[in-house]
Amino acid sequence: RQILFDDFSSRGPAPAAPWQVLSGEFLIDWRFGLRSVVSGNNQQADEPTQKKGKEDLAAALLGAFLEQALESDDRREGNTSSAEPGSAAVNAGFAMPNAFAIDLQLSSRDVNGQGQGHLLFGPYQGSASRPGYRLHYFNNTVRGEASLSLNRVSSRGGESVLDVYAEPLNLIDGKVHQIRWTRDTQGTMVVSLDGKTLLEVRDRSYRDAFDGLVIENLKGDFAIRQVEVRGAP
């Protein structure tokens, strides 16, 4: 059954309820949808360096996520001296079953010729948009580096890597790409891009319903053309 649908066709500039901008800017762009641009000049969300083997790659990702979580805490507590927001985040609060399907239409463009991008989204529990799952997309042209990472987020914001796709994915082409993320009643999650399955993993750490969906731009120019969430009865 459909729980949430938005093609971001409202006049804006701010997204309509239930969306709420948590940090930075997410604005309605009539050409592209819900759009956010983060230059990433502070280098807070650098993609992990190339590693040999999945364990080393996961370790590099965990290090990057830990640094990101600590800097996010600093921003919330007012301990940052940077005038430029290090990220932009938006969430939508709604009752979301533990078994779900998320369909997200995404486009991306280059920022200052850097060819970089890092976007994440996923379901959360509670009011802080923290515990739950996150799917990270890293714009990547190098084999052996992470392009997608499916993570579990603890109540304190720490992230555990569940599965990684380490093949090139370069979506900075201005085209609309379809990401589909499903989770069944047994905790099996499958992620596909433009109809091709890239990740599949089972995790039953969270068995209760979720309280909404969060999207965060850590680096790049991203636009959500459409998002749809369906849930099992």
Salt bridges, closest charged atoms under 4 A:
ASP29 OD2 - ARG31 NH2 2.89
ASP29 OD2 - ARG35 NH1 3.02
ASP46 OD1 - LYS219 NZ 2.86
ASP73 OD1 - ARG76 NH2 2.53
ASP73 OD1 - ARG130 NH2 2.50
ASP103 OD2 - ARG180 NH1 2.47
GLU159 OE1 - HIS136 NE2 2.92
ASP163 OD1 - LYS54 NZ 2.99
GLU167 OE1 - ARG143 NH1 2.27
ASP173 OD2 - HIS177 NE2 3.07
ASP194 OD2 - HIS177 ND1 2.80
ASP203 OD1 - ARG152 NH1 2.48
ASP221 OD2 - ARG35 NH2 2.60
ASP221 OD2 - ARG109 NE 3.77
GLU228 OE2 - ARG230 NE 2.93
